[in-house]
Amino acid sequence: MTQTPERSRRDVLKPLGPDSMTWQDFGSWRFNLMLPQAFVLQVAHPIVDAGVGEHSVYKTDPWGRAKRSTALLWPIVYARPQKAIEMGVKLYDLHRSIKGVDKHGKKYFSLDPEAYSWVHITGYDATIRMHEMLGKSPTTEERTVMFNEWRQLGLLMGIREQDLPVNESEYWAYFNGMIENKLEMGEVASDLLAHNHYLEIPKPPVDWLPDTAWKMIRAVVGRFLRFNLRATLPHQFREKFDIPWSKGDERRFRLWCRFYRVMYGLTPKKMRLIPMARKAFEDAKKHPEAYRMSASAR
């Protein structure tokens, strides 16, 4: 399939509200620790690899890319209902222009249903494992809520309902099947997993940070990010592509997770969220009537 239906075909859109679990998770700092591995899984899809490799500036301008991605995707969650719907339409429409021919001479289109939905599909796995590794495992009831909200968010992003698993059992069968049968170690994934990738990140575009200080920070933080990326990848992905991971690595990561859980518990709830999420919660508290739309079908 190479063509998706217009958004107008979807008759019900339900933006998520401040009472959702997604609002607690999507903008949390700990979710950012899961994003690098999700990006690797996403670009391991051949179509996503081709699109990102040709159209993205993840290597030359990683800070700008991160800022633009946050400004585009996060408001689909952290915005008043109508704005959330508008941002979902904008995200979908922006992908219309991402098309071309890959290195094998095969045409690709970012709105290919499998590729476009796969990017979102990696998010549920990232959320569940974030809780399991850096918090506490969600209950059966919580998982049901989280899964339904994940589907809800997918529809807002323009994914067709038939391209989203209907339950967790179907989800994990599809997720594991994609890793086993579809994903490849393409150029972008190889670059992200390269030994020196995080050690070559350019300095953030700020004047107050001296070059020498950035190099010192990068030497330490870069090694941690490289370790965190390998640690948070699904074990079946590591095994398929022979990504090194020893028992010692696993012990060190578990120690880090214990330390993080303690620090997370000591952090005020407000400070666990990125600024955009904090502002959205504050807006919802001041103007609860503006978010009532998210509690019922439109």
C-alpha positions as CSV (number, residue, x, y, z in Angstrom):
1,M,0.0,0.0,0.0
2,T,1.3,3.4,-0.9
3,Q,-1.6,5.7,-0.3
4,T,-3.6,6.7,2.8
5,P,-7.1,8.1,3.0
6,E,-7.8,11.7,3.8
7,R,-8.3,12.6,7.4
8,S,-11.9,13.5,6.7
9,R,-12.7,9.8,6.4
10,R,-12.1,9.4,10.1
11,D,-15.4,10.3,11.8
12,V,-14.3,10.5,15.4
13,L,-11.2,12.2,16.9
14,K,-10.8,12.2,20.7
15,P,-7.9,14.5,21.9
16,L,-6.3,13.3,25.1
17,G,-6.8,15.4,28.2
18,P,-5.0,16.3,31.4
19,D,-6.7,13.3,33.2
20,S,-5.0,10.8,30.8
21,M,-2.0,8.7,31.6
22,T,-0.5,9.8,28.3
23,W,-0.3,13.4,29.7
24,Q,1.7,12.0,32.6
25,D,4.1,9.9,30.5
26,F,4.6,11.6,27.1
27,G,6.1,14.8,28.4
28,S,8.1,13.2,31.3
29,W,11.9,13.5,31.4
30,R,12.2,9.8,31.8
31,F,10.4,9.2,28.5
32,N,13.2,11.1,26.8
33,L,15.5,8.3,27.9
34,M,13.4,5.9,25.8
35,L,13.3,8.1,22.7
36,P,16.7,7.3,21.2
37,Q,16.0,3.5,21.1
38,A,12.5,4.2,19.6
39,F,14.2,6.3,16.9
40,V,16.5,3.4,16.1
41,L,13.6,1.0,15.8
42,Q,11.7,3.5,13.6
43,V,14.6,4.1,11.1
44,A,15.2,0.3,11.0
45,H,12.1,0.2,8.8
46,P,13.4,0.5,5.2
47,I,11.0,3.3,4.2
48,V,11.7,5.3,7.3
49,D,15.4,4.8,6.8
50,A,15.2,6.2,3.2
51,G,13.1,9.2,4.3
52,V,15.2,10.1,7.3
53,G,18.4,9.6,5.4
54,E,17.4,11.9,2.6
55,H,15.3,14.5,4.3
56,S,16.4,14.7,7.9
57,V,19.2,16.8,9.5
58,Y,19.6,14.5,12.5
59,K,23.4,14.6,12.1
60,T,24.1,18.2,11.1
61,D,21.5,19.9,13.2
62,P,20.3,17.5,16.0
63,W,19.3,20.3,18.4
64,G,17.2,22.0,15.7
65,R,15.6,18.7,14.7
66,A,14.7,17.9,18.3
67,K,13.2,21.3,18.8
68,R,11.1,21.1,15.6
69,S,10.0,17.6,16.4
70,T,8.9,18.6,19.9
71,A,7.0,21.7,18.5
72,L,5.2,19.5,16.0
73,L,4.4,16.3,17.8
74,W,4.1,17.1,21.5
75,P,1.2,19.6,21.0
76,I,-1.0,16.7,19.6
77,V,-1.0,15.7,23.3
78,Y,-0.4,18.9,25.2
79,A,-2.9,21.3,23.7
80,R,-6.5,22.2,23.9
81,P,-8.7,19.8,22.0
82,Q,-9.1,21.8,18.7
83,K,-5.5,22.7,18.6
84,A,-4.5,19.0,19.2
85,I,-6.6,18.0,16.2
86,E,-5.1,20.7,14.0
87,M,-1.6,19.7,15.0
88,G,-2.4,16.1,14.0
89,V,-3.6,17.3,10.6
90,K,-0.4,19.4,10.2
91,L,1.8,16.4,11.1
92,Y,0.1,14.2,8.6
93,D,0.2,16.8,5.9
94,L,3.9,17.5,6.4
95,H,4.7,13.9,5.6
96,R,3.0,14.2,2.1
97,S,6.2,15.8,0.8
98,I,8.6,13.1,2.1
99,K,9.0,10.8,-0.9
100,G,11.7,9.8,-3.3
101,V,13.7,6.9,-4.5
102,D,15.9,4.8,-2.2
103,K,19.5,3.6,-2.8
104,H,18.1,0.4,-4.4
105,G,16.0,2.4,-6.9
106,K,12.7,1.7,-5.2
107,K,10.2,4.5,-4.7
108,Y,9.2,5.3,-1.1
109,F,6.5,7.5,0.5
110,S,6.5,8.4,4.2
111,L,2.7,8.0,4.3
112,D,3.0,4.3,3.4
113,P,0.5,2.9,5.9
114,E,3.0,0.3,7.4
115,A,5.8,2.8,7.7
116,Y,3.8,5.7,9.0
117,S,2.0,3.5,11.6
118,W,5.3,1.8,12.6
119,V,6.7,5.1,13.9
120,H,3.8,5.4,16.3
121,I,3.8,1.6,17.1
122,T,7.2,1.9,18.7
123,G,5.8,4.4,21.2
124,Y,3.7,1.9,23.2
125,D,6.6,-0.5,23.7
126,A,8.7,2.5,24.8
127,T,6.1,3.6,27.3
128,I,5.5,0.2,28.8
129,R,9.2,-0.6,29.2
130,M,9.9,2.9,30.6
131,H,7.5,2.1,33.4
132,E,9.0,-1.4,33.9
133,M,12.6,-0.2,33.9
134,L,12.4,3.3,35.4
135,G,9.3,3.1,37.5
136,K,7.0,0.3,38.4
137,S,5.2,-2.1,36.1
138,P,1.7,-0.9,35.3
139,T,-1.3,-3.0,36.4
140,T,-3.5,-4.8,33.9
141,E,-6.1,-2.0,34.2
142,E,-3.5,0.7,33.6
143,R,-2.1,-1.1,30.6
144,T,-5.6,-1.2,29.1
145,V,-6.0,2.5,29.6
146,M,-2.5,3.2,28.2
147,F,-3.2,1.0,25.2
148,N,-6.5,2.7,24.4
149,E,-4.9,6.1,24.7
150,W,-2.1,5.0,22.5
151,R,-4.6,4.1,19.8
152,Q,-6.4,7.3,20.3
153,L,-3.2,9.3,19.7
154,G,-2.5,7.3,16.6
155,L,-5.9,8.3,15.1
156,L,-5.1,11.9,15.9
157,M,-1.9,11.5,13.9
158,G,-3.8,10.4,10.9
159,I,-3.2,6.6,11.2
160,R,-6.0,4.5,9.8
161,E,-7.8,2.4,12.4
162,Q,-7.1,-0.8,10.5
163,D,-3.4,-0.1,10.8
164,L,-3.5,-0.1,14.6
165,P,-3.5,-3.3,16.6
166,V,-6.9,-3.8,18.3
167,N,-5.5,-5.2,21.6
168,E,-2.2,-5.9,23.3
169,S,-1.9,-9.5,22.2
170,E,-2.2,-8.4,18.6
171,Y,0.2,-5.5,19.3
172,W,3.0,-7.6,20.6
173,A,2.6,-10.2,17.9
174,Y,2.9,-7.4,15.3
175,F,5.7,-5.6,17.1
176,N,7.9,-8.7,17.5
177,G,7.1,-9.9,14.0
178,M,8.2,-6.5,12.6
179,I,11.6,-6.8,14.4
180,E,12.0,-10.4,13.2
181,N,10.9,-10.1,9.6
182,K,10.9,-6.5,8.5
183,L,13.5,-4.3,10.2
184,E,16.9,-3.9,8.7
185,M,20.2,-2.4,9.9
186,G,20.2,0.4,7.4
187,E,22.5,3.4,7.1
188,V,20.7,5.6,9.6
189,A,20.3,2.9,12.3
190,S,24.0,2.0,11.8
191,D,25.0,5.6,12.3
192,L,22.9,6.0,15.4
193,L,24.4,2.9,16.9
194,A,28.0,3.8,15.9
195,H,30.5,3.9,18.7
196,N,31.3,7.6,18.2
197,H,27.8,8.9,17.4
198,Y,27.1,10.6,20.7
199,L,30.7,11.7,21.1
200,E,30.4,13.9,18.0
201,I,27.2,15.8,18.8
202,P,27.7,19.5,17.9
203,K,27.4,22.1,20.7
204,P,23.9,23.4,21.4
205,P,23.2,26.8,19.8
206,V,23.7,28.8,23.0
207,D,26.3,31.5,23.6
208,W,26.9,30.9,27.3
209,L,28.4,27.4,26.9
210,P,32.2,27.5,26.1
211,D,33.5,25.0,23.6
212,T,35.8,23.4,26.1
213,A,33.0,22.9,28.6
214,W,30.8,21.3,26.0
215,K,33.6,18.9,25.0
216,M,34.0,17.8,28.6
217,I,30.2,17.4,29.1
218,R,29.9,15.5,25.8
219,A,32.7,13.1,26.8
220,V,30.7,12.1,29.9
221,V,27.1,12.4,28.8
222,G,27.9,11.0,25.3
223,R,29.1,7.7,26.8
224,F,26.1,7.5,29.1
225,L,23.7,8.1,26.1
226,R,25.4,5.5,24.1
227,F,25.1,3.0,27.0
228,N,21.5,4.0,27.6
229,L,20.6,3.5,24.0
230,R,21.9,-0.1,23.9
231,A,20.4,-0.8,27.3
232,T,16.9,0.3,26.4
233,L,16.7,-1.4,23.0
234,P,14.4,-4.5,23.0
235,H,16.4,-7.6,23.7
236,Q,15.2,-9.3,20.5
237,F,16.5,-6.3,18.4
238,R,19.9,-6.5,20.1
239,E,20.0,-10.2,19.4
240,K,19.0,-10.0,15.8
241,F,21.6,-7.4,14.9
242,D,24.3,-8.7,17.3
243,I,24.5,-5.5,19.3
244,P,26.9,-6.1,22.2
245,W,25.3,-6.4,25.6
246,S,27.0,-8.4,28.4
247,K,25.8,-9.6,31.8
248,G,28.0,-6.9,33.3
249,D,26.2,-4.3,31.1
250,E,22.9,-5.6,32.4
251,R,24.0,-5.4,36.0
252,R,25.2,-1.8,35.6
253,F,22.0,-0.8,33.9
254,R,19.9,-2.4,36.7
255,L,21.9,-0.4,39.2
256,W,21.3,2.8,37.2
257,C,17.6,2.0,37.1
258,R,17.4,1.6,40.9
259,F,19.3,4.9,41.4
260,Y,17.0,6.6,38.9
261,R,13.8,5.3,40.6
262,V,15.0,6.7,43.9
263,M,15.8,10.1,42.4
264,Y,12.6,10.2,40.4
265,G,10.6,9.5,43.6
266,L,12.3,12.5,45.3
267,T,11.7,14.8,42.4
268,P,8.6,17.1,42.7
269,K,5.9,15.9,40.3
270,K,5.9,19.2,38.5
271,M,9.6,19.0,37.8
272,R,9.3,15.5,36.3
273,L,7.8,17.1,33.1
274,I,9.3,19.0,30.3
275,P,8.3,22.7,30.1
276,M,5.6,22.3,27.4
277,A,3.9,19.6,29.5
278,R,4.1,21.7,32.7
279,K,2.5,24.7,30.9
280,A,-0.3,22.5,29.5
281,F,-1.1,21.2,33.0
282,E,-1.1,24.7,34.3
283,D,-3.5,25.8,31.5
284,A,-5.8,22.9,32.1
285,K,-5.9,23.8,35.8
286,K,-6.7,27.5,35.1
287,H,-9.2,26.7,32.2
288,P,-10.7,23.3,32.8
289,E,-13.7,24.1,30.6
290,A,-11.4,24.3,27.6
291,Y,-10.5,20.6,27.9
292,R,-14.0,19.2,28.4
293,M,-14.1,18.3,24.7
294,S,-11.5,15.6,25.3
295,A,-13.8,13.7,27.6
296,S,-16.5,12.9,25.1
297,A,-16.8,11.9,21.4
298,R,-16.7,14.7,18.9
